Amino acid sequence: MFDRLTLKVQDALRFVSGKSQISEKNIEDAVDKIKMALLEADVNVRVVRRFVNSTIEEAKGVKVLRSVDPGQQFVKIIYDRIRSYLGDGGGGLALKNKDQVSVILMLGLQGSGKTTSSAKLALRLKKEGRKPLLAACDLVRPAAAEQLSVLAAQVGVPVYREDGGNDPVKVFNAALSYAKKNLIDTVIVDTTGRLQIDDLMMEELSRVKAAAKPDELLLVADSMTGQSAVDIAKTFDEKIGLSGVILSKFDSDTRGGAALSLKTVTGKPLKFVGTGEKPEDFEVFHPERFASRILGMGDVVTLVEKAQAAINREEALALQQKILKNDFTLEDMLLQLRAVKKMGSVRSMMELIPGMSGQVNDDDIEKANLKKQEVILCSMTLKERANHLIIGPSRRARIARGSGTSVAEVARLLKQFEKTRVMMKKMTKMGRASGGAAGMAAGAMPGMMRGVR
């Protein structure tokens, strides 16, 4: 995400970062490059104009030109500006206590990812200890209720639906009664959607809102549509009222215009982002973390959180000790690869490492084919994975045949494994102070970067 914007912003900051002295001309040139990058990213023109004026005004002040390190001070100003335009956060939902039923209305056009986001939100609330229910109140789109039922089964959350129903208000009231009888504390309502905004849809949503008296009204917008997503959010807020926005397909958005314009134009916080196709690919939006990613500074906090979610802490600590004692085996490598797969794609993980955003292309990802490496490892015996030194020519040939690969690919994996052991030991020592999960995250990265270097 933000690939193009990140590269262009980083290029602009090279004019001033690290310099002991900078001039007003340096500042103007850098800001002009960032302005063009923001416009190409489809950021709202009014937002860009405000960004340029406020940045130049502050950067040309005594604070930067007479700073001990003016280059770094300028970078900090850019960071603060971008973070402010991304908003103040808003991932927290204003829900009632668990002894009462909270209601969340999910709004959006067809194709925005509303139904999928409803299931992802339900899974997140479930992990936080709440008992959610999905209510199928989209009675217009064919198979909408069926899709919601399939997704609900995937995330292990109950769903309320009435086949053949034609009044979403009646379906909601029945779902609410079901929730109260079954001690459910949160009802997530998948409302009707259209290909475009029309009066009929808004009238229906107004009726559902009046009946539900929701605690949260969340609009799901497709981040890849840029300014169209912002305009849609503005219209929904004016006609229905919103408490926040969810941007779907955020992992595919290389521009970032919607995220950077949303809060300024609509005044509504961006609360969550969809970062992939899996139900778990759903993150709280942290403005400061995403501002750091845009500037190419990485996001180590999110990286550690992903590691903590994917890896058992006791197993991580045990693995850390094995790495430090140089007892890391191919069996451990197999377990590590599977853990890394749970954390997300190679590209998404690289974005979280400072200086790595935009440095990995599709060819690199193909070279670092984790699935192929996993197949090779699974073609080895337990004895071979416990002691890689016994894998001679004949064993390599057998492993290659069993995995459908070549002897050269098996040899390459073994060579990478040797290098990885050394690298992981160094990185794990650096990560020990951060705890087991942090150390595991540090150790996981070299494994992911085999072939990416």
N, C-alpha and C positions, 0 to 999 in steps of 0.2 A: 504494500500500500504506500502511496505517496512517493513512489519511486522517482518519477520525473521531477516532481517538485523538490524533493530532497536533493537530488543531484544539482539542480539549478541554484538552489539556495546555498548549498555548500560551495559552489563555484563562485557565487557572488561574495561570500564571506572571506574567500581567499585574498581579496583585495586588502582586507584590513586586519584579519586575525593574525596574531603573533607579532604585529608591528609595534615598535616602541614609540613611534610617532605617526599620526595620521592627520591628513588635512581635510578641509571641508570638501575638496574635490574628491578625495577618496570616499568619503561618506556618501556624497551624491551619486557617484558611480555605482557603489555597492547597492544603495537603496533602489536605484533605477533598475538594476538587474533583478533584484527581488521583486520589484513591481511587475516587471514583465513575466516573471515566473508565476506570480499570483494570478495575473490575468490569463495566462495560458492554462492555469489550473482551474479556470472557470470560477474564480472567486468573484463575488459581487463587486461591481465597479465602485460603489459607494464605500464598501469596506476597504478596498485597495486604496482609494483616495485618502481615507482617514488614516490608514496604516502609514502611508508615505509622509503625510504632513506631520503626524505626531512623532514618527521616528526621526525625521530630519531635525525637527525642532529640539528634541531631547538630545540627539547625538551631537549636534553642533554646540551644545552648551558646554560650560566649564567642566561638567561631570565627565565628559569623554575626552575632550581635547587636552585637558590638563591632568588626566588620570595617570596613575603610575603605569598601568597597562591598558592603554586606550583601545587596543584591538580586542582584548577580552571583554572590556566594558561595553563595546559596541555589540558584540555577539550576545551579551546578556540582555541588552535592550531589545534586540530582535527576538530573542527567546521570550521575554516578558510580553512583547506585543502579540506574538503568535499565540501564546498561552491565553492571553486575555480574550482574543477573538474566538478561541475554541470554547470559551465559557468558563464557568466556575465549577464545573462538575455537576453532578445531579444524578449519580447512579443510585442513590438511596431512594426507595419508594415510600411514600407516605401511607403506610398501611395500618390498619387497626391492630389491636392486640389479638392474639390467637384465639381468645374466647369469643370473638366476634367475626363475622364474615366480611372480608374486604373484597371489593370489586375493582377489576382492572379492565377497561374497555380498550381493545386493540383496534385501531383505525388504519385505513390505508386503501390505496387503489389496487386493482387486480394486477398481479405480477410483481408487487413490491416486496413480497416475502412475509406478508402479514401472518398467514397461518403457520408457516414454519417458525417465525419469531415467537408466536404464541406458545408453541411447544418448547422452544428453547428457554423462554422465560419461566415456564412451568418447571422445567428441570432445575433451573438455577434456584428457584424458590424452594423446591423440594430438598435440595442439598443444604439450604440454609435452615431447614427444620420446619418449614411450613407444609401444609397439606393442600395443594392446589387442585382445582377442578377446571377442566377445559370445557367451555360451553359453545356448542356449534350453532351460532346465530347468523351465519352467512347462508341465507336460504335462496340466494340468487345464483351464485356460481355453481354450475353442475359439479357434483362430487366433492364440494367443499367440506361437507360433514365427513365424508369417507376419508378424505385426506387427513383431516384433523384426527380421526380415530386411529389411523395408521401411525401418525406421529406420536399420539398419546401412548400407544402401546410401546413404541420404541423407548420413550422416556419413563415409562412406568407410572403414568398419571391417569386417573379416571377421566372419562369424557361423557358429557351429557348431550344427547342428540335426539331429535324427533324426526324421523323420516316422514316426508309428506307434509310437514308443517309449512305454514305460509305467513305466520306472524312472529317475528323475532322477539317481540315483547313477551308473548306468551311462553315462548321457549326459554327466555331468560328467567321469567318468574318461576317456571318449573325447575330450572337448574338451580336457582337460589334455594328453593324448598328442599331439593335433593341435597344440597350442600349442608343445610342446617340439620337435616335428619342424620347425615352421615359424618357429622363433626368435622366438616371441611372448612378451613379458615380463609381460603382465597379462591375466588371465581375469576378466571381469565376468559373474557368474552371475545370470541372471534366474530367480528361484525361483518356486515355486507361490504362488498367492494365493487367498483365499476372500473371500466377502462379509463374513464375520465370523470371528473367531478360534475354531478348534475343535481338538480333540485330534488329529484325523487330520492336519491341516496341520502342527501343531507336531511331531508324530512324524516326518513326512517331512522337515521342515526340520532336525531334529536329526540325521537320517541323512546328509543332504547336508553339514551342518556337520562331522560326524565324518570324512567322506571327504575333504572339501576342505581342512580345517585352514586356514581363511581368515585372511588378514592383516587384513581389515576386514569387519565385519558392519554394513551400513548399512540402517537402516529408512527407507523412503520413506513419509511421512505427508502427508495433505492438510491444509494449513494452514487452510483455510476451515472445517474441522470443529472448530476451537478446542480445548476441553478434551478432546474425544474423541480427538484426535490425541495428546495428552499421555498419556491413559490407555492407548491402544494401544501407545505407546512403552514405557510402564512394564511392560505385560504381556509384550511381546516380550523386553524386557531380562531379566525374571525367568525366562522359560522357555527362551530361546535365548541371550541375551547380546548386547549391542550395543556397538559401538565409537563409533557416532555416528548422527546423524539427518539426513535430507534433507527439507526441507519443500517440497512441490510447490505450484503455484498461488499462490505467494507474492505475485505481482503483483495478484491479485484479493482478497487478504485486507486489508480495511480496518480490522480490529479489532486483530490482533496478539497475541491471547491465547495461542496456541500457542507462539509464539517467546519470549514473556516468561515463560512458565511452565515450559518444557521442561527447561532446565538445573537449575532448583531442585528440581523434582519427581523427575526421573529421574536426575540426576547425569551425564547423557550430553551431550556437546557437539553443538550444531547446526553441521554442517560445510558444507552447501551449501543453496542455495535456488533453486528454479525460478522464473524471473521472466517467463516468456512461453511461447509455443507453438513458437518457432523452436529448433533444436538449440543455437544459441549462447546462448540465454537461460537461463544456468546460472551462478550466481555463488558464489564462496567467501563464506561468512558471516563478516563482520567486525563483532563486537558494538559497537565504538566508533563505526563508521560508521552503523549502524542506530540507535543511541541518538541520534546527532546528527540523523538524519532525523526521529525521533519528536518531538524538541524543535523541529523546524522550522528547524534550523541548516544543512540541506543536506548534501551529501556531494561536495565538489569533487574529492577524490582519485579516487573512482569515476568521476566525470564525465571526468576526464583519462584514466583508464585505458580508458574506452569510446572516447574519441577516438583514442587511440593504437592500439587494436585495429582501428578502422574506417578510419583515414586513414593513408596513406603519409606518412612523416615528411618526405621530400624534397618531396612535393607540398604538404604543409602549410606548410613554410617558404617555398616559392615563392609560395603564395597569400598568406601573411602579408606578404611584401614587396609584392605587388600591392595589397593593401589599404592599406598604409602610403603607397604612391605614388599612391593614388586611381585605380588602373588596374583595379579590380574590375569585371568585366563580367557580363552576363546569362549567358554561357557558364560563368563561374566559379560563378554562383549556381546553375545547373543541377547542376554537379558537387557543390556544397555540399549541395544538397537530397538528392541521392542518398547522400552520405556520412552525413547526419543520419539518414536512414531506416535505415541499418545500425546506428546507435547505439541504436535503440529508439523507442518511441512518444513523442509529445509529452509526455504525462502523466508517463511515467517519467523523462524528462529534466528536467522542471520540478521534480520531487521532489528532485533533486540540487542545485538552485540555492538558496542560503540565502534564506529568506523566501518562497519560491514554492510550497512544499508546500501542497496544498489550495486554491491560488488559481486553478487551472485547471479549469473544468467542461467537460461534454460539448459545450455550445454553443461555447465558446472553441475547442475542438479542431476542431469542424466549420468554424469561420471560418478556422482556420489549416490548411486542407486542403492538405497538401503534395503529394498526388497530383494535385490539380487544377492547382496551380501548375506542377508538372512537365509536365503535358500542354500547358499554355499555352506554356511555354518551348520544348518540342519542336516546336511548330507554327511557330516562328520560323525564319528562315533563319540560317545561320552569320554572315552579314554583319550581320543585325539583332541577334543576340546579342553580337556584337563591339562594336557601337555602337548603344546604345539610343536615341540622339538622332535617328536617322533614321526611327524608328517613328512615322509620322504617322497621321492619321485613316483613310486608305485601307488602310494596312498593319495597323492595329489591327482593322479590320473583317475583313480576310482571316484574321488570326490567330484571331479569335473564331470564325469559321466553321470553321476547321480544327481547333480544339480543342473545339468543341461548347460553348463558353461565350458570354458576352456581351461587347460592347465595353466596358461598364462594368467587368467583371471584369479584362479585359486592362489597362485604364487604372489600376485599383486596384493590380494587381501592379507596374506600372511606377513608380507613386508610392511604393509600399512599398520597391521596390528602391532608389530615391533616398535614402530615409530610412535604409535598412539600410546603405548604403555609408558614411554619416556615422557611424552608431552602431558599426559594425564597426571602423572606423578607431580610434575611441576605446577600444573594448574590447581590441583587439589590442595597442595600445600598453601597456595595463595588463598583458596576459598575456605580453609578450615575455620577461620575466625567468623565466617558468616553462618556457620551451622552445617548440618549434614546435607540438607536439601540444596543449599547454596554450593557446597562442595561438589555435590552430584551434578548440578547444573554446569559447573565449571568443567567437570570431567566429561560431561556429555558432549560439549561443543567440539572437542577435537575429533571425537568419533563421527560427528555429523560432517565435519569439514574434510574428511578423507576424500581426496580427489578434487576438493574445491579450491585448494591452495594453488 
